[in-house]
Each structure stands twice: as structure tokens, then as C-alpha cells.
Amino acid sequence: MSRALIVPGFVVLLLASALPAAAQDTVTVGGEKKRAFGTPTAFQNGDTACYVTLKDDRGATFDELADFDLCSLEKSLKGKRLALTYKTARVMAASCQGNPDCKKSETVVLIASAKPAPLTAPAPAAPTPAKSAQTSFCTPTETIVFSCRTSPTKLVSVCASKEAAPAKGYLQYRTGKPDSNEPLDLTLPAAQVPPPQAASGESFPLAGGGGTWLRVSAKNNIAFVVYTAIGNWGPRGETREKAGVSVERDGKAVANLKCTGKPLGLLGPDWFAKAGITAKGQDFDLPD
């Protein structure tokens, strides 16, 4: 069987091995879409090129023309997954039927080279960033007056509108389960009323520091008092901090829920003055 000469000066249009991983399934060469990888199952020298039968990574069979040199490498390439490099070239026209005196030619896409490319395990997916633990029930358009967790499944927040003042805006006590889509357990007051109508509170001095409290009332003579304080309560007079929620019934403390971490917020004399919060003749005793 005669062989036609491939005209020198071809241009390699695309190297599959240089493509990003997401684009390596196919390549476009000379206007034709070609598979970038294949496993050859048969080689056959033809009149114009080496004829190669291959299977893609999904098991589908396809045929390609290749340089004659590729047929000579049949033993080393057959059955191996290969990265295929293509080129365009002028070859003897099929109508010449192998006649070396025929001057007709045509442009075809050939496999220029093939290199082993074993399948590799996909890179592990990047870990999903852990969701940040919820720190308050206040929205981005609200001020966090006070917020802390009293247990892994309970979050207490006092939220106020940004423009909260003695005669405008609002303040609400909110509590519920953090990091969930469940409704809040409690919102006081239910209506959005100016801070002085929603709560009472004050700041007071202590040896080595000071404290502050804010009381919101509910039905049935129940009230919730959020507080923060710092003072010399250590066994040897060391400075200690306190923060939490005191639950009252008929003016007496019936439960004390301590913050499990440092509370957030602006609870203190400056914010009280801005919002118009006063003690209204009430008092509060810090829990032990």
C-alpha cells in the first residue's frame, strides 16, 4: 500500500494537555470538535494517514486520522489512555486513491502526537466554610443593646431601632433558639414602641467597677432583666464580671440565666441617655 506525503509547514492549533481541567473533554481544531483524550483499540495504515480507532472516557468509539508515525507506535500506545494533540495538514486527496502521481490534495485534521494520560482521582472538594454562630436576634438595621447565649440552645437579645430616642423608634426583648429557622420563643413588647415605654433601667457604681440593668415586663407579673456588671467579687478582691438574665415574678427573682460568654451590646449610661431609659423608681439586686 502506497503512502502519500504530508505537506510540511503544518500548524498545531491546540494542545489538549495545556487546557484547564474543566475544558479538556473536547478541543476545536480547524473548525472541527475533537476529543482531547482517547484509548486506541486499533491502528491501520491508509493511503493518506494512519487510521486509528479509539474509545473516549465514556466508552464511546470514534475514529481519527493520525500521522503515519503513530501507527508505528501501536504496541506502546494501544489500550492506554492518551492525551491527543491535533494539527491541520495538507494530504493527498482521497480521490487520488493512493496514486503517487496524483497532484490533488485536501486539508484534514490529524492526531499529531499522543501521550499517556492516566485517569487521576478528582481533587477533593473544598470544605464548606462553617456557618458563623448567630450572635443576636437583631437585624442589620437595628442596634444590639444586649445579646448573649445563656445555653447552647438559648439566645437572648435586646434590639433597638437605629433612631431610637425618648419619643421615637423602638426597643424589644427577644429570646429563642439560635442558628435555626424556628420562630422566636418571646418578643417583648409585641408592638414596636419607643424605648421608655418598653423598658426601664439604670447604671450604678460598684467597688472596682459598676453595673447596669434593663427590665422588660410581660404578662402575669413576669419580668425579664438583662444585666452586666464588673466589680471586686473575687475571693481576694479580684475583679470579676457578671452578665445574664434574671427572671422575676411579682418583683422577686425566680431564675438567673448566666451568659455563657461575654455579652455584646451598648447597655450602659450613654445609650440609656440617648434612648430616654430611666429606672422609673425601680431597683435591681445583682444575682450572686
N, C-alpha and C positions, 0 to 999 in steps of 0.2 A: 504494500500500500504506500503510495507516494505521500510526501508531506509538503505542505505549502509553507513558504517563508513568511514570518510575521514581520511587517514593516517596522524598522527601528524608529525610535523617537516617540514611543507612546507616552501618555501622561497618566500617572497614577492619581486618580481623583480622590480616593478616600481610603484611609487605613482603619479597619474596624477596631483594631486594638487601641487606637487613640481616642475612641469615642467614650463619653461618660457612660457609666454603667446603665443609666436609665434609657440610653439611646442605642444600645448595642444589638438589639434584636435584628434590625434591618438597616441597610445603608442604601443611598441612592447614588448610582453611578451612570453617567451618560444618559440620564433621564429614566433609568430602569431601577426599580427597587429590588435589592438583593439581600439575601440573608447574610448576616455577619458571622454566623457560626454554622458549622455542619460537620457531620460524621460520615466520611465517604464509605460506601459499600461496594462500589465497582468503578474501575478505570478502563477506558478504551481509547486507543489512538485512532484518530479520524483523519480525514483529508485536510481539514483546516485547523484543528486543535485537538487537545486531549479532552475526551468526553468523560465527565465524572458524575456519578450518581451519589447523592448524599441524603442524609436524614437530618432534619432540624431537631431542636431540643424537645419538640413536642411529638416527635416520631413521624412527621410528615416527610415523604420522599420528594426530592426535587433534583433537577439536572442542571449542570452548568458546563460551560466551556472553560478550558484552562490552558495555560502554557503547556507545550509538549513536555517540558521538563517535569511537570507534575506527575505524568504517567510513569516516568522512570522511578518515582519515589513511592510507588504503590505499596510496596511491602512495609515501608516505615510509617505510612500515613493511614492505611486502611484500618477502619474500626476505631480510629481515635477522633475525639472531638477537636476540631480545628478552628482557629480564628482566620477568617478568609480576607485577603487583600485583593481588591479588584483593580483593573485598568481597562481603558479602551484601546483598541488596536485595529489596524487595517490588516485584513487577512484575505486570502484567495476566496472569491465568491463561491458559494455553494454550487452555482450553475456551472462552474468550471469542471466539476466532478473529478477533481484531483489532477487535471491536465496541467503539467508544469509550464506549458507554453501559453496558457490562458492568462490574459492581462487584466481580467476583471477582478475587482476587489470590493470589499464591504467592511464597514466598521462594526465591530462587535465588542461586547463586554466579556473579559476573560478573568478567571482567577489568576492573579499574578503570583501569589505565594500563599502558603498555608502553614500555620504554626500551631503546634499543640496548645490547647487551651482547656485544661480540665475544669469541670464544673466545681465551683467553690461555694461553700456554705454562705448564705446571705449574712451580711453584717447584722449583729443583734440590734434590735430597735432601741432607740434612745429611751432611757427610762422616763416615764411620765412624771413631770415635776409634782411633788407632793402639794396638795392643796393647803394653802395657808389656813391655820386655825382661826376661826372667827373671833374677833376681839370685842365686838359690841353689836348691839341691835340698832345702832344709829346709822342713818343713811349718809352718803357723801355730802348732802346738802344740810346736814344737821351738825350741831356741836355735841361732842361727847362730854357731858358734865361729870359722869362717873360710870365706870364699867369694870367688872371683874367676874371671874368664874368662882362660884362657891363650891363646885364639884365638877368632875369631868363632863357631866351632863346637864349642868345648870349655869346659865349666864344671866347676870343682872346688869342692866344699863339704865342710866338716866340720860335722856336725849333732849335737846332743845333746838329750836329753830335758830338759824344764824342771827336773825334780827331780834332775838328775844330781849324784851325790855319790860319795865313795870306794867305797861299798858298795851303791849303787842307781842306777837309771837306766841310760843307755847313751850311747855315742858311736859315730858311724860316719863313715868317709871315703867320699864319693860323687863319681863323675865320669861325665859323659855329654854328650849334645848338648842344649843349652838350647833353649827355645822349641819343643819338639816333643813328640810323644806316644811317642817311641821309648823302649824300656827303657834303664835306666842301663847304662853300659859296665862299671861296677865299684862294688861296695859292700863295704867292709871295716870291721870283720869282718862276715860274713854274719849272724851271730847278734847280738842286742842284749845286750851285756854291759856291766857298769859301766866307766866311763872308764879306770881304772887297768889293766884287763885288755885294753882295746882299743888303748891308745896310750901312748907315753912323750913327754916333752917338758920344756923348761925355758926360762927367760928369762935373759939375760945382759947385762951392761953393755958399752957401746961408747963411744968418744970422740965426744962430741956427741949421744949418744942411747943406744940399746940394741936388742936383738933378742930374738926368741922363735921357737921351733920346736916342731913336734909331729910325731912319727913313728908311722906305722901300717904294720905288716908284712903281707906277702902270702906266697903260696907261692913255692917255688924261690928263697928268699933275696932276694926282691924287697921293697923298702920304699918308701913314699912319704912325703916330709917336706914339710909346708907350713911356710912361714916368713914373717916380716915383720921388718924392721929399719930403723933410721934412724941415720945417722952422718955424720961429716965425710969423705966419699969424693970430693968434687968436686976438680977439678984444682987449685984454690986453697984447698982445705979447706972448700968449701961443703957444706952439709948435703944429703944425698941419701937417698932411701928405696928400699928393695928389698922385693919380695914375690913369691912364686911357689911352685912345687912342684919339689922335687928328687927325681928317680927314682934309687934306689940298687939295685945288685946286689952281693951279697956285701960289703956295707958301703962300697962305693965309688960315687960319683955317676957315673951314665952319661947323664943328661939333666937339663937345667934348663928348666922351663917358666915363664917370667916372666908375672906378671899384666899384663894389658893396661890395667888401670885400678886405682884404689885399692881394696884388698880390704875386705870387710865382716867384722865379727865381733868377738868378745871375746877373741881369742887373746892371752894375757898372764898375768902372775903372779897376778892376782886370781882369774881363772877357774880357773887351774891349782890354786890352793889350795882353791877350793870343790869341784872335781871330784876332787881327790886325784891329779893328774897329777904325776909326777916323772920325772927323767932316767933312772932305773934304771941308772946307771953309764955311760950312753951319751953321745955328744958329737955335734956337728954343725958343719961349716965352711960359712959363708955362701958361695954361689957368687959369682964375680966379676960 
